[in-house]
C-alpha cells in the first residue's frame, strides 16, 4: 500500500473515531433517533416465530414513530437493523454514524478520480465534513454530571413530565433516573389537590420530593404550587430546556 492509501485509511477511521468517541452526553437529535428505534416489545429468542413477532412489532413501532416525527424511515430502518445486531445504545448509534461517514468519504474520494463525477465527489466530501462538524458542535447539556451530583435515592418520589423524544425523555428511560418511584404528570392535567394526594400515598416518611419537567411545561406551575404549600424547595438545577427541583418538609 502506498502512503496515499494509508492516509486515506487514517482519514476514514478518523471519521469513525470522531463520531463514536463524542462526549457521553446525548444531543437533541440523538435522543430523537433513539426514541424512534426504542424497542417496546421484548424479542424472545426461544423460537424463530417468537423472535420474528418481536422484531416485527418493534419495526412497526419504529415506522409509526418515524411517520409521527415526519421523517423518511430510511435511516431509522438501518439503525433498527444495526442495533438488533449489536445492541441498542448511544455508542452503537454513533458507531453506525461513523461507519456511514467513512463509507461516504471513501465514495467521494473514489469519485474524485473520475473527471465526470469530480463535482459529485467534492459535494460528498463537503457533506461529510459538514455532518462531522454538526455532530461535534451539537449542544449537549451536561445531564450526566448533573444527575450524578444530585444522587437521587430511588425511594424518593420523582414528579416527571418529559417528551419521549427529548433529552429528558432519554434519561428518564435509559439511566438510573428511571429507577424507583415515579409520578408521571405529562399525560393529563392534574389539580394541586390530586397531586398532593398522589404524593402523600407514595412518599415514605419525610422523604424528599424530586421534580423533573421542561421549564415551559403547562403543569409545572401546578406542581410547584402543590409542593410549595407544605414543603420547602432546597434544590433548583437547570439542564438545557429542563429544570430539576428537590423539596423537603
Rosetta silent file (secondary structure, phi, psi, omega in degrees, C-alpha in Angstrom):
SEQUENCE: XXXXXXXXXXXXXXXXXXXXXXXXXXXXXXXXXXXXXXXXXXXXXXXXXXXXXXXXXXXXXXXXXXXXXXXXXXXXXXXXXXXXXXXXXXXXXXXXXXXXXXXXXXXXXXXXXXXXXXXXXXXXXXXXXXXXXXXXXXXXXXXXXXXXXXXXXXXXXXXXXXXXXXXXXXXXXXXXXXXXXXXXXXXXXXXXXXXXXXXXXXXXXXXXXXXXXXXXXXXXXXXXXXXXXXXXXXXXXXXXXXXXXXXXX
SCORE:     score description
SCORE:     0.000 S_00000001
   1 L     0.000  139.185  179.004    0.000    0.000    0.000 S_00000001
   2 L   -80.626  168.128  178.780    1.236    3.491   -0.827 S_00000001
   3 H   -62.804  -30.342  178.549    1.421    6.358    1.636 S_00000001
   4 H   -65.143  -39.824  178.583   -1.653    7.850   -0.032 S_00000001
   5 H   -65.907  -40.693  178.834   -3.657    4.721    0.764 S_00000001
   6 H   -63.659  -40.440  177.553   -2.510    4.779    4.377 S_00000001
   7 H   -64.308  -37.678  177.993   -3.534    8.423    4.679 S_00000001
   8 H   -63.453  -46.860  178.698   -6.922    7.563    3.181 S_00000001
   9 H   -61.428  -40.917  179.236   -7.451    4.735    5.678 S_00000001
  10 H   -62.531  -42.146  178.865   -6.388    7.012    8.528 S_00000001
  11 H   -64.511  -39.661  179.135   -8.867    9.669    7.420 S_00000001
  12 H   -65.972  -44.444  178.960  -11.712    7.157    7.170 S_00000001
  13 H   -67.727  -27.541  175.571  -11.032    5.725   10.619 S_00000001
  14 H   -64.213  -38.129  175.861  -10.825    9.274   11.941 S_00000001
  15 H   -58.636  -44.893 -179.923  -14.436    9.757   10.790 S_00000001
  16 H   -64.347  -45.218 -176.572  -15.444    6.672   12.771 S_00000001
  17 H   -64.808  -44.013 -178.847  -13.471    7.708   15.855 S_00000001
  18 H   -62.896  -40.202 -178.577  -14.787   11.273   15.929 S_00000001
  19 H   -72.101  -33.973 -174.851  -18.375   10.085   15.595 S_00000001
  20 H   -84.727  -39.563 -172.389  -18.041    7.293   18.172 S_00000001
  21 L   -95.749   37.395  174.912  -15.898    8.924   20.850 S_00000001
  22 L   -73.191  167.426  177.142  -18.014   12.027   21.360 S_00000001
  23 L   -54.911  154.592 -175.314  -18.804   13.161   24.930 S_00000001
  24 L   -65.542  -25.495 -178.588  -21.115   10.861   26.864 S_00000001
  25 L   -67.706  142.887 -175.342  -23.898   13.456   26.976 S_00000001
  26 L   -90.975  147.422  176.821  -26.583   12.989   24.350 S_00000001
  27 L   -93.568  171.667 -179.445  -27.666   15.674   21.869 S_00000001
  28 H   -62.533  -44.335 -179.515  -31.258   16.548   20.923 S_00000001
  29 H   -64.982  -41.344  179.506  -31.037   14.777   17.554 S_00000001
  30 H   -62.968  -40.935  178.315  -29.501   11.658   19.106 S_00000001
  31 H   -62.474  -39.023  179.478  -32.262   11.499   21.712 S_00000001
  32 H   -66.468  -44.863  179.618  -34.896   11.733   18.975 S_00000001
  33 H   -62.314  -41.551 -178.894  -33.333    8.953   16.881 S_00000001
  34 H   -67.709  -30.674  174.877  -33.016    6.675   19.908 S_00000001
  35 H   -68.230  -40.742 -178.374  -36.675    7.270   20.759 S_00000001
  36 H   -60.876  -38.436 -176.158  -37.734    6.353   17.221 S_00000001
  37 H   -98.525    2.879 -176.341  -35.957    2.975   17.374 S_00000001
  38 L   -62.753  125.911 -178.919  -36.559    2.232   21.059 S_00000001
  39 L   -75.124  133.359  175.962  -37.914   -1.288   21.394 S_00000001
  40 L  -106.947  -18.126 -178.787  -41.171   -1.668   23.293 S_00000001
  41 L  -113.151  123.700  178.071  -41.605   -5.413   22.722 S_00000001
  42 L   -65.283  138.260  178.557  -39.016   -7.874   24.083 S_00000001
  43 L   -95.274  103.409 -179.852  -37.500  -10.118   21.423 S_00000001
  44 L   -91.229  123.816 -175.908  -37.569  -13.638   22.852 S_00000001
  45 L   -94.456   23.252  179.253  -35.256  -15.992   21.008 S_00000001
  46 L   -62.948  -44.176  176.281  -36.853  -19.188   22.335 S_00000001
  47 L  -135.955  159.699 -179.823  -38.254  -19.958   18.899 S_00000001
  48 H   -62.880  -43.696  178.226  -37.906  -18.333   15.490 S_00000001
  49 H   -60.629  -39.086  178.463  -41.622  -17.350   15.272 S_00000001
  50 H   -64.093  -45.057  178.578  -41.454  -15.650   18.699 S_00000001
  51 H   -62.547  -41.527 -179.931  -38.328  -13.717   17.726 S_00000001
  52 H   -63.935  -39.890  178.704  -39.889  -12.733   14.390 S_00000001
  53 H   -63.963  -42.233  178.543  -43.045  -11.452   16.104 S_00000001
  54 H   -63.928  -43.677  179.425  -40.986   -9.316   18.492 S_00000001
  55 H   -63.777  -42.658 -179.576  -38.846   -7.893   15.677 S_00000001
  56 H   -66.408  -39.067  178.227  -41.908   -7.118   13.544 S_00000001
  57 H   -63.047  -42.588  179.584  -43.692   -5.415   16.469 S_00000001
  58 H   -70.274  -32.796  176.480  -40.650   -3.202   17.119 S_00000001
  59 H   -65.772  -41.646  176.888  -40.314   -2.462   13.394 S_00000001
  60 H   -62.442  -40.370  177.479  -43.937   -1.290   13.270 S_00000001
  61 H   -61.170  -43.479  179.083  -43.278    0.931   16.286 S_00000001
  62 H   -61.709  -43.481  179.695  -40.247    2.414   14.533 S_00000001
  63 H   -65.240  -41.909  179.265  -42.243    3.103   11.355 S_00000001
  64 H   -64.194  -41.150  179.484  -45.110    4.708   13.279 S_00000001
  65 H   -69.549  -34.932  176.124  -42.746    6.964   15.217 S_00000001
  66 H   -62.215  -43.670  177.433  -40.938    7.951   12.014 S_00000001
  67 H   -65.206  -39.549  178.519  -44.260    8.989   10.498 S_00000001
  68 H   -61.901  -38.281  179.229  -45.178   10.811   13.709 S_00000001
  69 L   -86.029    1.310 -179.491  -41.897   12.737   13.534 S_00000001
  70 L    57.445   48.736 -179.429  -42.404   13.278    9.763 S_00000001
  71 L  -121.690  133.766  174.783  -39.128   11.534    8.954 S_00000001
  72 L   -64.334  123.081 -170.014  -38.492    9.247    5.980 S_00000001
  73 L   -79.045   39.019  178.364  -37.822    5.898    7.722 S_00000001
  74 H   -80.029  -57.330  178.347  -34.649    5.051    5.757 S_00000001
  75 H   -64.245  -43.224  176.650  -32.054    5.877    8.409 S_00000001
  76 H   -57.186  -38.422  179.190  -34.289    4.639   11.285 S_00000001
  77 H   -66.033  -41.090  177.319  -34.691    1.282    9.496 S_00000001
  78 H   -64.146  -43.307  179.443  -30.929    0.993    9.031 S_00000001
  79 H   -65.808  -37.897  177.681  -30.356    1.951   12.659 S_00000001
  80 H   -60.810  -45.480  178.726  -33.014   -0.536   13.807 S_00000001
  81 H   -66.226  -38.903  179.805  -31.257   -3.371   11.982 S_00000001
  82 H   -64.301  -47.424 -178.525  -27.837   -2.309   13.254 S_00000001
  83 H   -70.621  -22.954  174.427  -28.907   -2.161   16.899 S_00000001
  84 H   -65.210  -30.295 -178.757  -30.647   -5.519   16.530 S_00000001
  85 H   -83.319  -42.954 -172.144  -27.201   -6.987   15.823 S_00000001
  86 H  -117.111    1.474  178.042  -25.022   -5.216   18.395 S_00000001
  87 L   105.141  149.336 -176.735  -27.479   -3.816   20.927 S_00000001
  88 L   -92.144  111.408 -179.117  -29.453   -0.615   21.339 S_00000001
  89 L  -160.978  166.366  177.029  -27.304    2.154   22.808 S_00000001
  90 H   -64.053  -41.838 -179.948  -25.943    5.624   22.176 S_00000001
  91 H   -62.872  -38.767  179.536  -22.492    4.177   21.413 S_00000001
  92 H   -63.911  -42.164  178.995  -23.975    1.773   18.842 S_00000001
  93 H   -64.671  -42.066  179.867  -25.724    4.616   17.024 S_00000001
  94 H   -66.289  -35.662  177.369  -22.560    6.724   16.994 S_00000001
  95 H   -63.688  -43.263  177.718  -20.555    3.792   15.660 S_00000001
  96 H   -62.290  -43.382  178.648  -23.015    3.367   12.785 S_00000001
  97 H   -59.470  -41.358  178.785  -22.872    7.092   12.040 S_00000001
  98 H   -64.156  -42.031  178.261  -19.085    6.915   11.926 S_00000001
  99 H   -64.543  -40.841  178.389  -19.126    3.950    9.545 S_00000001
 100 H   -64.115  -39.613  177.717  -21.634    5.693    7.265 S_00000001
 101 H   -65.400  -40.945  179.901  -19.461    8.810    7.213 S_00000001
 102 H   -63.849  -43.456  178.170  -16.372    6.731    6.432 S_00000001
 103 H   -64.390  -39.241  178.337  -18.131    4.956    3.559 S_00000001
 104 H   -64.849  -41.374  178.805  -19.417    8.283    2.218 S_00000001
 105 H   -64.413  -41.355  178.599  -15.928    9.767    2.372 S_00000001
 106 H   -63.052  -41.158  177.922  -14.473    6.742    0.564 S_00000001
 107 H   -62.996  -41.698  179.168  -17.135    7.040   -2.139 S_00000001
 108 H   -63.681  -41.390  179.186  -16.372   10.747   -2.525 S_00000001
 109 H   -65.973  -39.630  177.999  -12.629   10.111   -2.875 S_00000001
 110 H   -62.473  -40.516 -179.935  -13.279    7.387   -5.453 S_00000001
 111 H   -70.124  -28.236  179.713  -15.452    9.760   -7.490 S_00000001
 112 H   -62.226  -26.647 -178.625  -12.785   12.490   -7.351 S_00000001
 113 L   -77.591   -9.299 -179.389  -10.549   10.312   -9.523 S_00000001
 114 L  -111.742  118.911 -170.835  -13.138   10.347  -12.304 S_00000001
 115 H   -57.231  -39.735 -177.125  -13.436   13.630  -14.143 S_00000001
 116 H   -63.948  -32.013 -173.629  -17.122   13.264  -14.930 S_00000001
 117 H  -107.798   12.586 -175.234  -18.004   12.740  -11.273 S_00000001
 118 H   -62.006  -39.241  179.840  -15.438   15.023   -9.671 S_00000001
 119 H   -64.288  -39.490  177.710  -18.036   17.628   -8.705 S_00000001
 120 H   -63.364  -42.557  178.320  -20.153   14.923   -7.070 S_00000001
 121 H   -61.104  -41.723  177.320  -17.109   13.709   -5.136 S_00000001
 122 H   -63.240  -41.488  178.739  -16.377   17.231   -3.924 S_00000001
 123 H   -61.494  -42.116  178.158  -20.009   17.604   -2.871 S_00000001
 124 H   -63.767  -41.673  179.076  -19.878   14.360   -0.891 S_00000001
 125 H   -61.616  -43.353  177.610  -16.652   15.468    0.792 S_00000001
 126 H   -63.819  -40.063  179.129  -18.182   18.793    1.800 S_00000001
 127 H   -63.398  -43.346  178.338  -21.285   16.977    3.059 S_00000001
 128 H   -61.630  -44.586  179.155  -19.229   14.573    5.193 S_00000001
 129 H   -62.086  -40.049  179.945  -17.265   17.463    6.674 S_00000001
 130 H   -65.689  -42.120  179.459  -20.491   19.354    7.434 S_00000001
 131 H   -63.881  -43.619  177.582  -22.073   16.332    9.148 S_00000001
 132 H   -59.875  -43.427 -179.757  -18.951   15.781   11.268 S_00000001
 133 H   -63.304  -42.117  179.002  -18.911   19.447   12.243 S_00000001
 134 H   -64.376  -39.211  178.912  -22.600   19.359   13.205 S_00000001
 135 H   -65.282  -41.975 -176.610  -22.066   16.240   15.316 S_00000001
 136 H   -70.310  -38.291 -174.206  -19.083   17.711   17.139 S_00000001
 137 H   -94.658    1.801 -179.229  -20.675   21.111   17.802 S_00000001
 138 L   -61.288  136.319  178.533  -24.211   19.883   18.653 S_00000001
 139 L   -59.429  132.311  179.967  -25.393   21.230   22.043 S_00000001
 140 L  -131.737   88.450  179.102  -25.016   18.570   24.737 S_00000001
 141 L   -54.667  139.676 -173.342  -26.500   19.683   28.067 S_00000001
 142 L   -75.312   62.949 -178.112  -24.413   18.215   30.938 S_00000001
 143 H   -65.681  -43.062 -175.049  -27.041   15.727   32.122 S_00000001
 144 H   -58.404  -49.124 -178.843  -24.605   13.007   33.170 S_00000001
 145 H   -66.769  -40.135 -178.554  -22.676   15.231   35.575 S_00000001
 146 H   -65.445  -44.728 -179.389  -25.821   16.911   36.925 S_00000001
 147 H   -67.219  -36.345  177.639  -27.641   13.635   37.633 S_00000001
 148 H   -65.982  -37.822 -179.769  -24.558   12.149   39.274 S_00000001
 149 H   -70.865  -34.864 -178.850  -24.224   15.204   41.533 S_00000001
 150 H   -70.617  -37.336  173.284  -27.907   15.152   42.546 S_00000001
 151 L    52.590   58.675  179.112  -27.704   11.481   43.578 S_00000001
 152 L   -72.727  134.712  174.129  -31.436   10.833   43.931 S_00000001
 153 L   -76.442  133.659 -179.846  -32.469    7.837   46.041 S_00000001
 154 L   -57.799  -21.697  179.542  -34.865    5.553   44.067 S_00000001
 155 L   -83.037   -7.928  176.766  -37.271    5.630   47.041 S_00000001
 156 L   -84.131  121.258 -177.349  -37.623    9.409   46.755 S_00000001
 157 L   -58.296  140.161  177.981  -40.697   10.155   44.577 S_00000001
 158 E  -118.742  116.868  173.914  -39.981   11.824   41.244 S_00000001
 159 E   -88.088  119.033 -170.414  -42.651   14.020   39.638 S_00000001
 160 E  -135.530  143.863  170.537  -41.829   13.922   35.945 S_00000001
 161 E  -147.426  110.313 -177.158  -43.139   15.169   32.611 S_00000001
 162 L  -144.181  132.280  176.043  -40.816   14.704   29.650 S_00000001
 163 L   -62.171  135.602 -174.981  -41.437   14.324   25.934 S_00000001
 164 L   -62.464  -24.736 -179.086  -40.290   10.820   24.933 S_00000001
 165 L   -97.396   15.839  179.603  -38.137   12.163   22.074 S_00000001
 166 L  -100.249  170.899  176.793  -36.335   14.746   24.249 S_00000001
 167 H   -63.994  -40.509  177.346  -33.056   14.501   26.149 S_00000001
 168 H   -61.525  -40.562  177.558  -35.013   14.393   29.410 S_00000001
 169 H   -64.400  -36.614  176.310  -37.116   11.564   27.980 S_00000001
 170 H   -60.324  -48.647 -178.114  -33.945    9.690   27.023 S_00000001
 171 H   -70.758  -26.956 -179.830  -32.602    9.903   30.562 S_00000001
 172 H   -72.890  -13.443 -178.469  -35.994    9.057   32.039 S_00000001
 173 H  -117.842  -15.952 -170.950  -35.940    5.669   30.290 S_00000001
 174 H  -124.130    2.723 -177.370  -32.272    4.677   29.986 S_00000001
 175 L  -128.657  175.441  176.810  -30.455    5.831   33.122 S_00000001
 176 H   -56.703  -15.101  176.303  -30.795    5.364   36.903 S_00000001
 177 H   -60.940  -23.431 -178.755  -33.272    8.252   36.745 S_00000001
 178 H   -78.968   -8.506 -176.311  -35.751    5.634   35.543 S_00000001
 179 L   -85.902  152.089  171.149  -35.461    3.674   38.788 S_00000001
 180 L    91.017 -156.050 -173.036  -37.740    3.991   41.796 S_00000001
 181 L   -84.424  126.280 -179.991  -40.994    5.845   42.456 S_00000001
 182 E  -125.086  145.060  171.092  -42.373    7.962   39.582 S_00000001
 183 E  -126.051  104.687 -177.184  -45.378   10.241   39.226 S_00000001
 184 E   -86.248  114.140 -179.703  -45.983   10.974   35.543 S_00000001
 185 L  -108.010   13.856 -176.142  -47.873   14.258   35.148 S_00000001
 186 L   -91.387   -8.298 -172.866  -47.315   14.585   31.412 S_00000001
 187 L   -96.877  -15.195  174.189  -50.256   12.534   30.145 S_00000001
 188 L  -159.980  175.229 -179.398  -53.154   14.665   31.502 S_00000001
 189 L   -86.154  128.990  177.296  -53.947   17.759   33.580 S_00000001
 190 L  -111.691  145.351  173.558  -53.764   17.302   37.356 S_00000001
 191 L   -87.356  159.011  176.760  -55.142   19.648   40.003 S_00000001
 192 H   -55.932  -38.101  179.908  -52.993   20.634   43.018 S_00000001
 193 H   -65.203  -41.115  178.499  -55.275   18.567   45.278 S_00000001
 194 H   -63.167  -44.996 -179.777  -54.857   15.470   43.071 S_00000001
 195 H   -61.960  -43.679 -179.286  -51.097   15.847   43.028 S_00000001
 196 H   -61.819  -40.649  178.865  -50.922   16.295   46.782 S_00000001
 197 H   -64.259  -44.552 -179.746  -52.996   13.141   47.328 S_00000001
 198 H   -64.106  -44.426 -178.468  -50.826   11.076   44.981 S_00000001
 199 H   -62.800  -42.603  179.762  -47.587   12.330   46.521 S_00000001
 200 H   -62.819  -31.577 -179.171  -48.751   11.555   50.051 S_00000001
 201 H   -72.769  -32.789 -175.935  -49.596    7.987   49.005 S_00000001
 202 H   -99.458  -13.801 -178.193  -46.164    7.245   47.529 S_00000001
 203 L   -76.687  134.058  178.363  -43.982    9.275   49.891 S_00000001
 204 L  -101.231  113.152 -179.346  -42.226    7.271   52.602 S_00000001
 205 L    59.152 -130.930  179.619  -41.938    9.266   55.822 S_00000001
 206 L  -103.035   32.390 -178.177  -40.301   12.622   55.192 S_00000001
 207 L   -60.174  142.468  177.919  -38.503   11.572   52.003 S_00000001
 208 L   -62.761  155.922  175.847  -37.646   14.443   49.633 S_00000001
 209 E  -111.270  129.893  178.271  -39.746   15.003   46.510 S_00000001
 210 E  -105.321  151.031  177.844  -37.996   15.494   43.179 S_00000001
 211 E  -132.155  129.665  173.534  -39.371   17.265   40.110 S_00000001
 212 E  -131.518  110.611 -177.094  -38.077   16.929   36.540 S_00000001
 213 E  -150.781  156.694  170.750  -40.017   18.898   33.917 S_00000001
 214 E   -61.478  146.036 -176.546  -39.491   21.237   30.963 S_00000001
 215 L   -62.137  -28.886 -176.603  -39.240   24.848   32.091 S_00000001
 216 L  -107.251   20.214  179.365  -42.237   25.877   29.996 S_00000001
 217 L   -69.946  134.432 -177.335  -44.469   22.875   30.696 S_00000001
 218 L   -62.466  -22.662 -179.524  -48.062   23.998   31.484 S_00000001
 219 L   -87.379   -9.152 -174.813  -48.229   21.676   34.508 S_00000001
 220 H   -61.009  -44.475 -179.155  -45.035   22.978   36.121 S_00000001
 221 H   -63.881  -36.171  178.301  -46.718   25.847   37.969 S_00000001
 222 H   -64.964  -44.003  179.373  -49.405   23.469   39.292 S_00000001
 223 H   -63.018  -45.080 -178.734  -46.757   21.054   40.579 S_00000001
 224 H   -66.344  -39.823  177.715  -44.748   23.825   42.231 S_00000001
 225 H   -61.770  -41.645 -179.207  -47.834   25.353   43.861 S_00000001
 226 H   -65.098  -42.695 -177.305  -48.803   21.961   45.275 S_00000001
 227 H   -76.810  -36.161 -179.860  -45.338   21.243   46.677 S_00000001
 228 H   -67.184  -21.416 -177.859  -44.666   24.765   47.966 S_00000001
 229 L   -64.417  -33.814 -175.490  -47.850   24.632   50.065 S_00000001
 230 L  -127.274   -1.509 -173.851  -46.377   22.108   52.519 S_00000001
 231 L  -135.216  170.197 -178.372  -42.697   21.793   51.641 S_00000001
 232 E  -116.816  132.879  178.412  -39.544   23.829   51.173 S_00000001
 233 E   -79.625  127.449 -178.170  -37.556   23.967   47.958 S_00000001
 234 E  -120.099  -15.401  179.544  -33.873   23.228   48.583 S_00000001
 235 E  -137.254  137.573  172.624  -32.502   22.441   45.096 S_00000001
 236 E  -144.595  114.659 -177.731  -33.088   24.012   41.692 S_00000001
 237 E  -128.154  128.364  176.632  -30.917   22.965   38.746 S_00000001
 238 E  -100.441  128.650  178.144  -31.458   23.932   35.095 S_00000001
 239 E  -130.033  109.044 -177.173  -30.202   21.493   32.444 S_00000001
 240 L    60.896 -126.632  179.501  -30.847   22.512   28.859 S_00000001
 241 L   -97.199   12.954  179.368  -34.569   23.203   28.493 S_00000001
 242 E  -114.948  166.650 -178.890  -35.462   21.208   31.625 S_00000001
 243 E  -141.693  140.825 -179.046  -35.381   22.008   35.312 S_00000001
 244 E  -118.857  132.198  176.405  -34.921   19.827   38.405 S_00000001
 245 E  -122.228  155.268  167.231  -36.229   20.669   41.868 S_00000001
 246 E  -131.174  131.593  179.036  -35.983   18.988   45.233 S_00000001
 247 E  -119.115  145.352  175.564  -38.497   19.681   48.001 S_00000001
 248 E  -140.398  161.633 -179.736  -38.390   18.615   51.629 S_00000001
 249 L   -75.876    0.000    0.000  -40.567   19.187   54.658 S_00000001
